[in-house]
Amino acid sequence: MARRKKSTINEIQELSINEVGLKDDNLGNFFDESHGLMMNAKAYLEQLVFGVPRRASENRIIYVRQGGARVKINFVSYELRKGDLLLIPSNYIVLIEAYSNDVEPWLLDFNYNTSEEKEMVGIETIYLNLTDNEIDVVEHYFSLLYQIDTSPARTNEDLMHLIMSMLYYVHQMNEVRMGRQTWHKVPRAKKLKAEFVNMVVTQDTPQLTISEYAKALNVSENYLSIIIKQETHQTVKKWIEQKTETQIKMLLAEPQGRTLAEISEIVGYSSPPQVVRFFKRRTGITPYEFRKMVMKEMLRLKKK
């Protein structure tokens, strides 16, 4: 898979697929305020700024019909190939690092309206490598969604029933792979890992300390440290630093151009020099250099 250094896949803010200037068309694309459906999302990828992490503003199902991509969801890497599917809960951090020239991703974005829908999505990323029969079913779901979207008799109830059915099918496939292990039967260590990662990633205020995370999760610092290291092969400190680095990148890329003083306050540092030192230690470049790279890429996109 060739790395496309100038192809853009990461965006600068929360951004829905119905906000990037693409239109409803006869190629399987449909957007409204409740959801977005793309039967080939490559054009969407090419409109996003390279190198900047983004927060998914809706729940998202990505199905790779052809080609491949390398992505990070909440700092965990996935190598996606033909026939793979990802279910990503809203508010999670997404970074797609590379994709092949022939990639053909199908994408469904949606919001949930009820607690039942929220529970069905869950708080963990689901990654599946589909069998041929499962591929047929998933592609059928996408086709049905597009048929409903373009039908004069379309109702939101019909749409959400079909999306819920698709979610149920995704969870059913996942349970088969886990040995029919439902969330209620998942071991405590794995639940704690999922709850911790969810807290770290969705935390927009200054990052909590290890002791504050332990208190919020009702466990001791030592137990939390042991379980997170055991389940993720990373320390709690590294998880917190990854999130802080990602949050700084997203803030630097915002169009309004936040000052380092504003950024340091948001991420919980006492002064801009602390942010500069932390960022350079993590990335090898200064915040100014990173912002300059993003602005250069934005200008290139505008000229396309």
C-alpha positions in Angstrom: 0.0 0.0 0.0 1.6 3.3 -1.1 1.6 6.1 1.4 0.0 9.2 -0.2 1.9 12.1 1.3 -0.3 14.7 -0.3 -3.6 12.9 -0.2 -5.7 14.4 2.6 -7.7 12.3 5.0 -7.5 14.0 8.4 -9.5 17.1 9.1 -9.0 20.1 11.3 -12.2 20.2 13.4 -15.3 18.1 14.0 -16.7 17.7 10.6 -19.6 15.7 9.3 -19.6 14.2 5.8 -22.5 16.5 4.8 -20.4 19.5 5.6 -17.5 19.1 3.2 -19.3 20.4 0.1 -20.3 17.1 -1.4 -23.8 16.9 -2.9 -26.6 14.3 -3.1 -26.1 12.5 -6.4 -26.8 9.3 -8.2 -23.6 7.7 -7.1 -24.9 6.5 -3.7 -24.3 9.7 -1.7 -27.1 11.1 0.5 -26.8 13.7 3.4 -29.3 15.3 5.7 -29.2 16.6 9.3 -29.6 13.2 10.8 -27.1 11.1 8.9 -24.8 10.8 5.9 -24.4 7.9 3.5 -21.6 7.5 1.0 -21.2 4.4 -1.2 -17.7 5.6 -2.2 -16.2 8.0 0.3 -12.8 8.5 -1.5 -13.9 12.0 -2.7 -14.5 12.8 0.9 -11.1 11.7 2.0 -9.4 13.9 -0.7 -11.0 17.0 0.8 -9.5 16.7 4.3 -6.3 18.2 5.6 -3.4 15.7 5.9 -1.8 15.1 9.3 -4.4 16.4 11.7 -6.4 14.1 14.0 -10.1 14.6 14.1 -13.0 13.9 16.4 -15.8 11.9 14.8 -18.9 14.1 15.4 -21.3 11.2 14.7 -21.3 7.4 15.1 -19.7 5.9 12.1 -19.7 2.6 10.2 -16.8 2.2 7.6 -16.8 -0.7 5.2 -13.9 -1.2 2.9 -15.2 -2.5 -0.4 -11.9 -2.3 -2.2 -8.3 -1.3 -1.5 -6.9 -0.6 2.0 -6.0 2.0 4.6 -4.0 2.4 7.7 -6.0 4.1 10.5 -5.7 5.0 14.2 -8.8 5.0 16.4 -8.2 6.4 19.8 -4.4 5.9 19.2 -4.9 2.2 18.4 -3.7 1.2 14.8 -5.8 -0.8 12.4 -4.7 -2.1 9.0 -7.9 -2.1 6.9 -8.2 -4.3 3.8 -11.0 -5.3 1.4 -13.9 -6.7 3.4 -13.1 -5.0 6.7 -15.7 -3.1 8.7 -15.3 -0.6 11.6 -18.0 0.7 14.0 -16.7 3.9 15.6 -18.7 5.6 18.4 -19.2 9.4 18.2 -16.6 11.7 19.9 -13.8 9.2 19.2 -10.5 10.5 17.7 -9.7 9.3 14.2 -6.5 9.5 12.2 -6.2 7.9 8.8 -2.5 7.7 8.0 -2.5 6.3 4.5 -4.7 4.7 1.9 -4.2 2.9 -1.4 -5.0 4.4 -4.8 -7.8 2.0 -5.4 -9.5 2.4 -1.9 -13.3 2.4 -2.0 -14.7 3.0 1.5 -18.5 3.0 2.1 -19.4 5.2 5.0 -22.5 5.7 7.2 -22.6 8.5 9.7 -25.6 8.8 12.1 -26.7 10.2 15.5 -28.7 8.3 18.0 -32.0 9.6 19.3 -32.8 7.1 22.1 -30.9 5.4 25.0 -31.5 2.1 23.2 -29.7 3.3 20.1 -26.8 4.7 22.3 -26.5 1.3 24.1 -26.5 -0.5 20.8 -23.6 1.6 19.5 -21.7 1.0 22.8 -18.4 2.6 23.8 -15.8 0.4 22.0 -14.6 0.4 18.5 -15.6 -2.8 16.7 -13.3 -4.2 14.0 -14.4 -7.1 11.8 -12.9 -8.9 8.9 -16.1 -10.0 7.1 -16.7 -13.4 5.4 -18.2 -13.5 1.9 -21.7 -14.1 3.2 -21.3 -11.2 5.7 -20.0 -8.9 2.9 -23.2 -9.7 0.9 -25.4 -8.8 3.9 -23.5 -5.5 4.8 -23.6 -4.4 1.1 -27.3 -5.2 1.1 -27.8 -3.0 4.1 -26.0 -0.1 2.5 -28.1 -0.5 -0.7 -31.4 -0.6 1.3 -30.4 2.6 3.2 -29.8 4.4 -0.1 -33.1 3.1 -1.5 -34.9 4.4 1.6 -33.0 7.7 1.5 -34.0 8.3 -2.1 -37.6 7.1 -1.8 -40.4 9.8 -1.8 -42.1 7.8 1.0 -39.0 7.9 3.2 -39.5 8.4 7.0 -36.9 8.9 9.7 -38.6 5.9 11.5 -37.9 3.6 8.6 -34.3 4.9 8.4 -33.5 4.4 12.1 -35.1 1.0 12.2 -32.8 -0.1 9.3 -29.8 1.4 11.0 -30.6 -0.3 14.3 -31.0 -3.5 12.4 -27.6 -3.1 10.8 -26.1 -2.3 14.2 -27.7 -5.4 15.7 -26.1 -7.4 12.8 -22.7 -5.9 13.4 -22.9 -6.7 17.2 -24.1 -10.2 16.4 -21.1 -10.8 14.1 -18.8 -9.4 16.8 -20.4 -11.6 19.5 -19.8 -14.7 17.3 -16.1 -13.8 17.2 -16.0 -13.3 20.9 -17.8 -16.5 21.7 -21.2 -14.9 22.3 -19.7 -12.8 25.1 -22.0 -9.9 25.7 -20.9 -6.6 27.4 -22.5 -7.8 30.7 -20.3 -10.9 30.6 -17.1 -9.2 29.6 -14.3 -9.5 32.3 -13.9 -6.6 34.6 -10.4 -5.8 33.4 -11.6 -5.4 29.8 -14.6 -3.3 30.9 -12.2 -1.1 32.9 -9.9 -0.7 29.9 -12.9 0.4 27.7 -14.3 2.8 30.3 -10.8 4.3 30.8 -10.1 4.8 27.1 -13.5 6.3 26.6 -13.0 8.8 29.4 -9.5 9.8 28.2 -10.6 10.3 24.6 -13.9 12.2 25.2 -12.3 14.5 27.9 -12.2 18.0 26.4 -11.3 19.9 29.6 -7.7 19.7 30.9 -6.7 16.0 31.2 -7.2 14.4 34.6 -4.4 13.0 36.6 -4.0 9.2 37.2 -5.5 9.6 40.7 -8.5 11.5 39.3 -9.1 8.8 36.7 -8.8 6.1 39.3 -11.3 7.9 41.6 -13.8 8.4 38.7 -13.6 4.7 37.8 -13.8 3.7 41.5 -10.5 1.8 41.6 -7.1 2.3 43.1 -4.3 4.0 41.2 -2.2 0.9 41.3 -5.0 -1.4 40.0 -5.8 1.0 37.2 -2.1 1.2 36.2 -1.7 -2.6 36.2 -4.9 -3.2 34.2 -4.3 -0.5 31.6 -0.7 -1.7 31.0 -1.9 -5.4 30.8 -4.8 -4.7 28.4 -3.3 -2.0 26.2 0.5 -2.5 26.6 0.8 1.2 27.3 0.9 3.1 30.6 -1.8 5.4 31.9 0.7 8.2 31.6 1.3 7.4 27.9 -2.5 7.4 27.2 -2.9 10.8 28.8 0.1 12.2 26.9 -1.2 10.9 23.6 -4.5 12.6 24.2 -2.9 15.9 25.2 -0.7 15.8 22.0 -3.7 15.1 19.8 -5.8 17.8 21.5 -3.0 20.4 20.9 -2.9 19.4 17.2 -6.6 19.8 16.8 -6.5 23.2 18.6 -3.6 24.4 16.5 -5.5 23.5 13.3 -8.6 25.4 14.2 -9.4 28.2 11.6 -9.7 30.9 14.3 -6.0 30.5 15.2 -5.9 30.0 18.9 -3.0 31.5 20.8 -0.5 29.3 22.7 -1.8 30.9 25.9 -5.3 29.8 25.1 -4.1 26.3 24.2 -2.1 25.9 27.3 -5.1 26.8 29.5 -7.4 24.3 27.6 -5.0 21.4 27.9 -4.0 22.2 31.5 -0.5 23.6 31.3 0.5 26.7 33.3 2.3 28.5 30.5 2.9 28.4 26.7 6.6 27.4 27.0 5.4 24.2 28.7 3.2 23.4 25.7 6.1 24.1 23.3 8.4 21.8 25.3 5.8 19.0 25.6 4.8 19.2 21.9 8.4 19.2 20.6 9.3 16.3 22.8 6.4 14.3 21.5 6.5 15.3 17.8 10.0 16.7 17.0 8.6 20.0 15.8 7.2 23.2 17.5 3.5 24.1 17.6 4.3 27.0 15.2 5.9 24.6 12.6 2.9 22.2 12.9 0.5 25.1 12.3 2.5 26.2 9.3 2.3 22.7 7.8 -1.5 22.7 8.2 -1.9 26.1 6.7 0.2 25.1 3.7 -2.0 22.0 3.1 -5.2 24.0 3.5 -3.9 26.4 0.8 -3.1 23.5 -1.5 -6.6 22.1 -1.1 -8.2 25.5 -2.0 -6.3 25.5 -5.2 -7.6 22.1 -6.3 
